[in-house]
Amino acid sequence: MVTNNSKYSTDELAIGIVFKYLRESKGFLQKEAAGTEISVPHLSNFENGLVIIATHHFIALLNNIAVDMFEFQNAYNQYLDSKDNLLFNVKISNAVMEGNIVQLELLSKQVEQSLLDNPSNKKLKLDNIRMKSVLYFVTPSYPIAKDDLNFLIDYLYNLKEWGLYDIRLFGQCAQFIDIIKLIDLTNRMTSPMQINKELHHIKLATIQCVLNIINILVDQRMFEPARRLIKYLEGSEIHEYFMFEKLTLIYNRANCSYQRGDEQASEVMVKCLEILKFCDCAKTATQVSKELHDLGIEFPK
């Protein structure tokens, strides 16, 4: 563990310690990591928790050892034994897919306790709203209060740049937002003026969010705005790496057509279900099977 001094905090000095671990784990020498950015002695002091370095130098050093910010953040969180946001998101997703209300309630209570300890923390308040929305998806016993919903909507409307957190927050809470605001916020999120819109993880999160919103619109029989979002995704050139998202778009497009009266579209929906079963996507296949049953569509058991 880092030995603290009067000038820097333990959290600040841990940055260098974690950087050293990642550099050595990837087989880079100090000279290779430092490059032309800083001197080797300065890098050594940074790695040994004696000094911190400027942000622009740090970003360059990460690039020199081929580590992105997500990898570093994950390693840094684990080193300090703080909450790992990536792992937390995975736990939420798994619990939702499994319909594990107990696990979701446990995660929600963790967020609520953190908020009680830090009541002025905006992110924790948003996290608390997000957890209530996720819980409501599984059981309607956790509605979002009007004040919380207004807080969320104000936050989203004040965004100038939509990050990964914001896109996921919007997608998970979209079911509570009225249609006019939902469509308007979706247009803001997908604006071509967004600086990071082509980053791999941002683009994937945006696609997933839009797919969820299409589903909400179709469920509410808002077919025209749903069709516009389908056209948007069709023009987004979804990469073949995102096969699940491509399949979901095909399913949503067919679902929209079916609920508008095209009964033949049900054949496409059933085909999507068969593909999910073939790929052993049991949890998603179960959800789709229930939806087809509720729509009165017959399919092989």
N, C-alpha and C positions, 0 to 999 in steps of 0.2 A: 504494500500500500504506500501511497505517496506520503512523504514527510512534509507537513505544511510549514510555511513561514509567514511572516507578518505581511508580506506584500501580495501574495496570491492565495486564493482559496484552494481547498483540496480538489474541488471539481475542475478548476482551471488547470491545475498541474496534472491531473489525470489524463488530460488530452494528449500530452506528450508520451505518457506511459503506454497508453492504448495504441498510439501511432507506432511506437517501437515494436509492440507485440505484432501488429499487422505487417510491418515492414519485414521483420525477421521471419514471420510465418510464410511470407511469399518469396523469401530468398533474396531480398534486395540489400545490398551493402549501403552503409551510410553515405558513401560518396555518390552512389547511384540515386539515392533518395534526395539528397541535397541538390544535386545537379548544379545549376547556376543560380539557384534561388537564394540559398543561404550558405554559410560556411559549414564545414563538417563539425568543428568544435561547437558552433551555435546549435546545430542539430542535436549533438550529443547532450548538451545542457537541457535542451527542450525535452528529449526523450527520457532523461533521468529526473524530470520533475523539478528542475532548478529555475527554469524560465518559461515564459509563454511567448508565442510569436504572433505577428500580425496575421489577420484573417486571410489576406491575399496570399501571403507566403504559405499558410497552412493548406489552402485550396490547391496551390501549385504542388506542394509536397504530396498530397493525396493522389494527384494526377500522376506524379512521378512513380508511385508504387502501384498504380492501377487499382485504386480503391475508390469507390464512389461514396457519397455522403451517407447513403442509406446503410451501407456496410459498416461504416465508421460509427454511426449513431447507435446501431444495434450492439456493436462491441463495447462502446462507451457505456451504454445503459447497463449492460451485464457486468462490466467491471465495477461500476459504482453500486450495483445491486439496486438500481432504480427501476421504475416501471418500464418495461419494454413495449413501446407502442405497436411494433410489428406483431409481436407475439400476442398482445392484447386483442388486436384486430382478428387474428386467426382464431383465438378462443371464442370471440363473439360469433364469427361466421360458422364455426363448427357447431356451436350450441344452437344457432338458428336452424341450421340444416337438420339437426337431430331433434328439434323441438324440445330441447333440454331447458325447461323453465327454471329448474333449480339452479343450474349453472349460470343462466342469465341473471337470475335474482342475486346470486352471489357477486357476480361482476358489477351489477348495478349498485349493490350496497357498498362495494369498495369505492366506487365513484362518489356516491352520496357522502361517505365518511370523509373523503378527501375534500369535498366541497364544504362540509361543515367546518373542517379545519382551516379552509382558505375561502371564506364566503365571497370575497371580492375577485376571485380568480375567474376571468371570463371563459377561458378554455374549459375549466372544470364544470362551469355552468352549462356550456354547450355539450360537454361529454354526458352530463346528467340527462339532458333533454334527449340526446341521441340514444342512451340506454333505455329510456322510457319508450321511445319509438320502436326500438328493436323488440322490447318485451311485448308491446302492443301487437306486433306482427304475429307473435306466437299465441298470446292470450290478450283479449280486450280488457283485462283488469287494470291496465296501466295507461290511462289516457294522459295526454299532455295538457297541462293547464294553459289557459288563454294567455296569461302573462308570459309563460315560457315560450309559447309559440310566437308571440309578438317579438320577444327578445331574439329568437332564432331568425325570424324573417328580417328584422332590422339589421342583424349581423350580415346576413347574406346579401342584402341590398347595398350595404356599404362596402362590399368587396370590390376592389379594383382589379385584382389578380386572383384567380381561383387556383388554390393549391390542392394537393392530394387530400388533405384533411377536409377541406371545404367541400370538395366534390362528393366524398364519401358521406359526409354529414348531411348534405342536401339529399342525396339518394336515399339514405336511410330514414329521413324524416319527411320525404316528399308526400307520403300518404296523408299527412295532416294539413298540408298547404292547399288553399283553395285554388281552383283551376286557373283563374286569370293570373294570379301571382306565380303559380307553378310554371305556366308557359313562359311568362316574362323572365323569371329567374333562369329557366333553361336556356333561353335565348342569350342571356348575359353570360352564362357559363360557357356556351359554345361559340361565343363571339370570336371572329378571326383576329381580333386585336389582342387576345390573350397571349402573353409572351411565351409561356411554357407549354402551349397546347400540343406541340409535336413531340414532347418528351414521352418516352415509352410508357412510363407508369402513369403519367397524367392522361395520355390519350386512352389507355386501357380503362382507367377509372371513369373517364368521361363517357366512353362507350357503354360501360356497365350501368352508369347512372341513367343515361338516356334510355337504355333498354328497360330499366325499371319504370321510368316515367311513361314510356309507351304503354306498358302493361297497365299502369294506373289509369291512363286516359281511355284505353280500350274497355276496361272494366266499367268505367263511367260513361261508356258509349260516346265519348268525345272523339269520333273517328277522324275528323279532318285534321286537328292538331296532331293526332297520333300518326296519320299518314305523312304529314310534313316531317316529323322526326324520323320516320322510317326512311324517307327520301334523303334526309340529312346523313343518316348512317350509311345508306347505300352509296352516297357520294364521298364517304370518308375513307374509302379504300381500306377496309379492315384487313389487317395482315393475316395471312394463313396461320401464323403462330397463335392467333386468337380464335382457334377453331370453335371453342365453346360459345364465344360471343357471336360468331358468324351463324352458328346453328340457332342460337336464341333469336337472332334477328329474323331468320327464316321462319321460325315458329311464331314470333310476334306478328310478322307480316301476314301469315296465314290466319292467325287468330283474328286479326283485324278484319280480314276479308270475310271470314266465316261469320263473324258476328254482324257483318253488314249484309248478310244474306247469301253469300257464295258457299253453298254446302260442299262443293268439291274441294274447297280449301282444307276441309277436315282431313283429307287424305295426306296432305303435307304435314299436318300436325301429328298424325299417327306415325308417319315416317320418322319424324323427329324423335318421337318417343322410342321407336325401335332402335334408332342410332344411339340414344342415351343408354338403353339397356345393353346394346352390343358393346359399348365402351365401359360398361360396368359402373355407370354413374347412378347408383341405386337411389341415393337420396333425392337427386333432382328428378329422376324418372318417377319416383313415388309422388312427388308434387305435381308433375305433369299429368300423371294418371288420374289423380284426384280432379284436376282441372278439366280434363276431357270428360270424365264421368259427370261432373257438375254441368257441363255444357250439353250433355246428352249424346256425346260422340261415342260410338262403339269402337272397340279396339281389342286385339288379341290379348288375352291374359298371360 
